[in-house]
Amino acid sequence: MNKRRCFKNLNIISFLFGLLGIISFFYFIIIISYAGIKADFALFWVLLGSMCFVVMGILMVLKKEQVMVPKPLLYGAELFILAGLALFLFIEAVIISSARSKPSENADYMIVLGAQVKGKRVSKALKYRLDTAIEYLEKNELTKVIVSGGQGEGEDISEAEAMFRYLVQNGISPERIIKEDKSKNTYENITFSKVFIEPEKTTIIVTNSFHVYRGMALAKKQNFGTIEGLNAPTDKILCIHYYVREAVAVVKDKLVRNI
């Protein structure tokens, strides 16, 4: 690689990192404007944007000082970035493909995974899950439903209680609903819900599309009977945010052997 070509490549790479940094900060503003400053994982975009600008700055200094980067170091950096990108795309492909699964009729149990409750009202994400569950439950009257979620910060009641009320208000018999109101995360949603489920039964995991794979993987790891997924819509504005966050969560759960 000659010197001229090397610095031309640095220009291109610097521009790409700068562009990604701008997009990250812009998306962060969109997230907090739409979902609030306390939106989960929102600071990731600030961190990503900052890292991109730091890399861009380093590359610009290298070009200005006419510093030739050793080929092994340059190729190693490129390989690291490409490997990370390939892993991310693979995880996203698995997440997306899992969301396309269709559940069988009259499953024995359904678990609706909890999401944020605002005071006593279900959030938009949770409403999507519940509306999807209601549509299935109306057509499959033999299925029992477990609403799973404890009470977190800013929630006046547990997520399970909020879901219970929403389902009853929308015509689902209270006798079909089981409340699991102790869990604080997806792993606990699955773990604590299992005690209500008889062995070798069919269970449907209901959650937003980005979340189906991990919910099913956690249940399979804990040796449920037959596990199926039912995906609810995902907010279009926060879609990228949710899918990126979920990829990180999948890696974390894989590392700690939850899935």
N, C-alpha and C positions, 0 to 999 in steps of 0.2 A: 504494500500500500504506500503510494508516494505521499509526500507531505501535503501537496495541494488537495488531493482527494481526502486525506485524513481530516483536514480542517473544514472541508465542505461537509463531510459527514457529521462533524461536531456541530455545525450550523443547523443541520436538519434535526439532529437529536435534541439540541437546545430548544429549538422552536417547538418540537413535539412535547417536551417536558413543560415548557412554559404554557402551552395551550391547555394541557391537562391540568396544570395548576389553576389556571383561570376558571376552567369548567368546574373544578372541584369546589372552589370558593363560591362560585355562582350557585351551584347546586345546594351548598350548605345554606345560603341565604334563602333559597326556595323552601328548603325543608323546615327551617325554623319559622319562616313566615306562615307556612301552611300548618305545621304540626306543633309549633311552640318551641321555645328555647330549650326545653327539657326533653326534646325528642330523643329517644334511645338511639345511640350510635352516631348521632349527628356530628360529633366532633371528629369522627373518622375522616370526614371530608376536609376539615381544616388541617388535620395531620397530613393527609395525602397531598393537599395543595402546597403545604409548607415544604414537604420533602421534594416535591417537583421543582419548586423555585430554588431550593438549595442546590439540587443537581444541576439545574440550568445555570446558576451562578458559577458553580465550579467549572462547568464546560466553557462558559464564556471567558473565565480567567485563563484557562488552558489555551484557548484560541488567541487571546490577547498577548499572552506571554510566549506564544509560539512553542508551547511544550508538546513534544511528541509523546503520546501515550504508548507504552510498550504493547506490542501486539498481544502477548499472552493475557495481559491485564484487560485490554479492550475486548478481546474475544471472550474472556471469562465473564466480564460484566454483561455482555450481550447474551451469553448462554444462560446466565442467572435470570435475567429479565424474561427471556423467552420461555424458560422452564416454569417460572412463576406464572406467566400468562397462560401457558398450556394447562397447568394444574387448575387455575381458576376457571378456565373455559370448560374443562372436563367436569368439574364439580357443578357448574351451572347447567351443563347438559344433562347431568343426572337429576338435578333438582327439577328441571323443566319437564323431562320425560316422565318423572314420577307423578307429576301433577295431571297427566293425561289419563291416568287409570280410572276405570269405571267400577263402582262397587256392585256386588250382586244384590238381588232383591231379598227383603226380609232378613237381613243380618240379625244376629242375636243381640248384639250391642253396638252402640255408637258412642264414641267419646268426642265431645266438642271441646277443643283446647281453648283455654281462656286467653283473653287479651285485655288491654286496659279498659277500665271502667272510669268514667268521669263523674265523680260523685256517686250517683245511683244509676246513671245512664250508660248503656253500652256504647262503646266507641264505634266508629265507622267500620274498622277492621273486624270487630267482634260481631257487629250487626250482619256483615257479609257472611260470616260463619254460621250464625244462627238462622238466617234466612235460607241458606243452603240446607241446613239440617232440617228445618221445617218442611221444605219441599220434599225431602226424602221421607221423613216420618209420616207425612200425610198419605203417601203412596204405599208405605210399608208399615202397617199397624202393629206388627208383631215385634218390632224393634224397640228395645229399651235404650234410653239415652242417658249418658253420664256427662254432666256439665262439670268441667274441671278447672278450678282456679281459686286461689286464696285471695286475701285482701292486701293490697299494696298501698304505697304512698299515694295520697290524693283520692283514694277510693273509700266511700262511706260504707259500702257493703262489700262482701266478697264477690269476686267475678262469678262464682258458681251461683250465688243468690241472684245476682243481676240477670244471669242467663236463664235461671229457673223462672223468674218473673216474666221475662220476655217470651219464653216459650209458652207459658200458661196463657198470657195475654193474646197469643196468636193461635190458640186453639189446641195446644198439645196437653193431654191429660197429665195432671200432676203425678198420677200413679205410674206413669212411664218414665219419670225423671228421677235420677239419682244424683245427689249433690256431693261432690268432692271439693271441699273448701279449704284445704290446707296447703296445697302446692304453690310454689313461688316461681317455677320455671317449667320448661317443656319436659325435662327429665322427670321432675316430680309429678307433673300432670299424668304422665304414663305410669310411673311407679305406683302412685297413690290410687289411681283408678283401677289398677289390676286387681285389687282386693275385692272389688265388686263383681268381677267377671269369672264365670265358671270356666274350668279348663276345657280346652278343645272347642271353644265356641268361636264364631266368626265375629270379628270386631271391625268397625269402620272408624277411621280417624278423620275427623272433619276439621279442616283449618284452611287458611288462605293458600293459594297455589304455591307460593314460594316455600311454604312450611310443611307440605305434605311428606316430602321425602324423609326429613329428619324425624317427624312424628312416627312414621311407619318403621323407620330403621331402629328407633329407640324401643318400640314395642317388639319388634322381631328379636332384638338382642335380649329382651327379657322373657322370651319364650312364650309369648301369647299363642293362642291357637292360630286361626287364619286371620291375617291382617290385610285390610283393604283401605284405600284412601278415597276421600271425596273432597275435591278442591272447591273452595269458595273464591270469588273474585278478589283481586288485589288492587288497591288504590293505584290509579294510573300515574298520578304525580309522584308518589313515593315508591313506585315499582322498582326502579333501579336501586334505590336505597335499600329496600327490603331484600332484594336478591343478593346484593353485595354483602349485606350484614349476615344473611343466612349462610353464604359460602364460608365466612369466618367461623360461624357457629358450628358448621359441619366439621371443619378442620379441628376445632377445639374438642368437640365430642368424640372425634376419632382418636385424638391424641390421649384423651383420658379413658378411652375404651368404653364409652357409653353406647357407641354404635359400631 
